[in-house]
Amino acid sequence: MKMPGRRDFASALLALAARPLFAQTDQLPIDLAVPFAPIPFEGGGKTHLVYELQIWNYAAGNLSLRRLDVFSDSGPVASWEGPDLRSLFYGTQDVLEEGVLKPGLRAEAFIWITLDAIPPRLFHRLTTNTGSASGASTVSTAKPQVIGAPLRGTGWIAANGPSNDSPHRRAVVPVDGQARIAQRFAIDWIQAGADGRSFAGSQTENRSYHAYGAEVVAVADSIVAETRDSIPENVPNPAERAVPITLDTIGGNHIILDIGGSYATYLHLQPGSLRVKPGQRVRRGDVLALVGNSGNSSEPHLHFQVTNAPSVLGAEGLPYLLDAFIVTTPAGREPRTRQLPMRGEAVSFSSPALVKPAAVPR
């Protein structure tokens, strides 16, 4: 009998380590895929993984989805069943009806996991009425880019900000034949007054809104990748927008900055307020334009996002970290560093003590 050598032992150990913590039994003709590996990020003082799990039903009949479990090499991470499981598929109701996935169709689960330690990979087990299927995916080793704030001042609210039920989170848009979520971590920055409202005066006039005309600033030393101007502004809360909404007009007047490996996008700017042109170099803190109400916008605000390509919608949204800001909570003012503001947080960018130099991306 041949004794195993060191390489044989090493191979055996690697094979054992590669096995998920659950048995690969009763496999169904289901394809489980994570199209864009999650990048861990900090927000609200916690660490998060945000990603989509695509489920293709290649079986001959309907599948009733009963339970979804997520594991790491160390053990269970998260699980959902019943209404909690169905809530992960919000936005795909015409495909997934009452938890039933029809043959030949795909459903997409929007997953958000908060955890203490970042695993190198995740394992998924989907349990249905006829059996189970499992698959593995990696966790990205990329680090979120640390940037400055896109605005100045106080009273800013992270409307529609990062959360698993934010409309930005689930805005899957096919562009050039590929579906992406450019807005995965986007924030609609509105500004609230002392009464908590975003306006004072007539609700139908843009100038009544506190955010209107605020200066938007470069979040890093960067190069202007794209601009769009001359789109007229909407009347606040209109029955219809000032222009038909298309892929070209949805972001309104906008600026995209190449911040070195990723792209910072500013949407819904005032027409005629842009102070930069494509190819221009800007420094962190430079004024780029003014907050407006153009494109697919119901009131003056700044839509801000970071993506992996210079496109409003034809890119994947990336998590990013603001180097410093203050969140107002019921307990008082809470300084945050190198975190992503979360949905609904009241944020201040005005404290000089928090200003730090930005790294040049090149």
N, C-alpha and C positions, 0 to 999 in steps of 0.2 A: 504493500500500500504506500502511495506517495504521500509524504508529509507536506502539509501546506507551508509555503514560504512566507516571508514577511509581506510580499505584495499581495498574496492570497488573503492573508489576515486583514490587511488594509482594505482590500476590495470588499471583503465580507462585512467589515465594520461600516464602510460607506453605504453598502446596500441596506443594512439595518437602519442606519440613520435616516435614509431616504424614505423609509416607510412611514405613512401616516399612523396616527395613534388609534385608528379604527380599522376594522377588517374590510378588505376590498371584496365584499360578497354581494350577491344579488344585484349585479350591475345592470342598470337599465340602459337602453339606447338614448342617452341624454348627453349632450355636450355642455360641460360647465367651463366657462372661460371668463377671465378677467382681462378686458381689452387694454387697460391702461394701469400699470402697476402703481399701487398707492405709495405716496411719499409721506412719511410721518411728519407731523407738525405740532407745534404747541399753540394752544388757545384756551383762554379761561383758566390758565394754570394747570392744564391737563394735556396729555398727548393723545393724538387722534390719528386714525387711519380711515380714509374715505375713498371708496372705489365702487365699481359696478360689477355685478356678477351676471353674466349673460347665460340664460338657460334655453337650450334648443331641445325641442321634443322631436326625436327621430323615431318614436314608437308609432305603432299603427293606430293607437287609440288615444283618448283623452287621458291626461295625468292630473290627478288631484294632489296639489302640493300640500303636504302635511307639516313638515318641519325642516328647518335649515340650521345646521350646526357648523360652527367655525372652530377649528383647532389650530394650535401651534405645535411645535415639537415638544413643548412643555405641558400641554394639556388643553382642556376646553377654554375657548376665548369668549364665545357668544352663541346664543341660540334664539330662534324665533319660531313660533307656531301660532295657528289660529289667526285672529285678527292682527296680531303683531306681525306675523309673517306677511299677510296680505298687504299691510301698510308699506312694506318695502317696495311694492310694485306700483305704487301710486303713479299714475301717468300712463299706465299700459293696460287700462281696464278693458279696451276692446280686444286685447289679446288674452288677457288673464281674467276670466269671469268667475267670481266667487272662488278664486283659488284654483281654477281648472285651466290647464294649458293644453290647447288643442294640438293635434298632430301636425308636424311640419312648421310650427310657429315658434317664435322666440319671445321670451319675456326677460326683462332686465330688473334685477334687484338692486336697489340703491342702498348701499351698506355704509354705515358709520359706526366705527368701533372706538371706544375710549379705553385706554389701557395703560399700565405702568411701564412695561418693558416692551421694546420693539422686537418682534420675532423676524427672522430672516425670510420666513415663508408662512403661508397659511394653507390650511386644508379645509375643503368644503364638503359636507355630506348633505345631500338633499334626499329627504324621505318622502315618498309618495304613497298613494293607495295601493300600488302594485310592487313596491320594492324601493331600493335606494340606489343612488349614484354618487360618486365622489370624484374629486379632482384637487389639484394643488396649484398654487400660484406663488410667485415671489413677491417680496416687499422691496420696493426700490431703496437703493442705498444713497440716492440723491439727497441733498440737503436743501431745504427751502431757502430762497434768496432773502437776505436781510436788506430792507430798504427803508427810506424815510417816509414820512406821511405825505399824502397827495394834497393835503389841505392844511390850513392854519386855523387857529382859533378854538373856541369852545362850543359846546352844545351840539356836536355832531352825533347823529344816531346812525348806527350800522344797520339800516333797514334792509330786509331781505338778505342779511349777511349769512355767513357760514352756519348752517344747521342742516339736518338731513331732510327737513320738510320745507326748506326755502324754495321758492319758485326757481331761483337761479340754479340750485343744486340739481334739479331734474330737467333742465332745459336742453334736451338732446336735439341737436340740429344737424341734419345732413347738409354738407357743403362739398361740392366737387366729388360726389359719390361716396363720401365717408361721413358717418355720424360721429359727432364729437360733442363735448360739453365744455365750451370755452368759459362759461359762467360758473363753473363748479364752485369757486371760492369768491365770487364777485360780491361787492357791497354797493348798495345804493345809499350814498351819503346824503342825508337830509339834515337840515339844521333846525333845532327847536329853540323857541323863545322861553322866557321864564315861565310861561303858562303851559309849556309842554307841546304847544302847537307849532307847526312848521310855517305858519304865516300870521300876519297881523294886517287886517284890512280886508279888502275884497279877495275872495277865493279865486276869482276869474282873471286876476292880473298877476303876471309873473313877478312884478316888482314888489308884490305883497309878501313874497316868500323869503325867509331869512337867508336861504342858501343862494338866492339869485344874485349873480354878480361877484360871488366870492372867487378869489384867485386860486386856481389850481396850479400846483408847483411840481417840478421834477422830483421824483423820488430817489434819483441816483444820477451821478454823472453818466451821460448816455448820448445816444445819437437818435435823432428823430427819424423813425422808419416810415411813417405814413401820417398824412393829415387829410381831413375832409372839412370843407367849409361851405358856406352859402345855403345851407338847408334852413328854411324859415322855422321859427319857433311855434310851438303849440300854445293855444289858450289852455290854462290849467284845467284839468279834469274835463276834457272835451268829449263830445260824442264821437268824434273822429279826429285823426291827426292832421296836421297842416299839410303833409304830403303822404302819398301812398307808402305804406311800409313794405320795403323790399330788403333783400340782403344788402343792398347798397345804402339804404337810408335808415335802417333800423337803429343804428348807433348814433344817428344825427351827426352833428359836427363833432369831429373827434380827433384825437392825437394818439399815436402809438409810438412808444419809445423803445429802442433796443437798449436794454439795461445790462447786456452781457450775458448771453445764454438764454435769456427769456425776455418777454416783452410786456411792458406796462401800458395799459389801455385806459384812456379817459374818454367817456362818452357823454353826449347830450349837451355839448358846449354852446355858448352863445354864438350866433353867426357874426362873423367879422371881428371876433375877439381873439382869434388865434395869433400868437406872436412868434411862432416858429414855422419852419418849412422843412420838408424832407431833406435829410443829409446834414442838417445843422447839428452841431454839438451843443449840448446844454450841460450846465452844472446842477448838482443837487440844490434845490431851493429856488431855482430860476422860475419866474412866473411864465406859464405856458399859455393860459387862456382864462376865460371866466366861466363859471357855472351857468348853465342855461337850461332850456326846456325843449330841445330839438330831438327829432327822431321818435322812437317808441318810448315816449316819456309823458307821464300825466301831470307832473309838477316839477319845478326846478330842483335838480339834484345832480350829483356827480356819480355816475356808474363807473366803478374802478375795478379792474381785474388784471391778473398776471397770467400769461399764456406761454406756450412753447413755440408759437409762430406768430408773425405779424399780421394777424387777421382778427376782425371783431368776433366772428363766429367759427371760422374754419381753423380751429386750433383746440388744444386741450388746456383746460384751466389748471393752473399750478397753485399749490399753497405758497404763501409768502409770509414773511414776518416783518412787522414794523419794529424798528429798533427801540422805540420808546413812545409811550403814550400813557394817558391817565383815564381810568374808567370810573365813573361815578356810580356807586352802588348805595343801597339803603344804609350800609355801614359807614359810608364816607368815600373819600377819593382814594383809589387804589392804583398806584403806579404799576405799569406792566412793561417788561422789556423782552424783546425778541419773541413776540407772540402775534397771533392773528386775531384781530377783534372778532367777536362772535355776534350772532344775530341779535339785534335789538340793544346792544350795549351803547351807553352814552359815553362819548369819548371826547377828550380834550387833547389838542395837539400844541397847546400854547406855552407850556412851561419851558422857559429857557434852560433850566437845569437839566432837561432831558435831551437837549440837542447834542448829537454826537457827529463827528465827521463821517462821511460816507466813503466807502471804498470805491476807487475808480475801477469800472468793470474790465478795462483793458490794460 
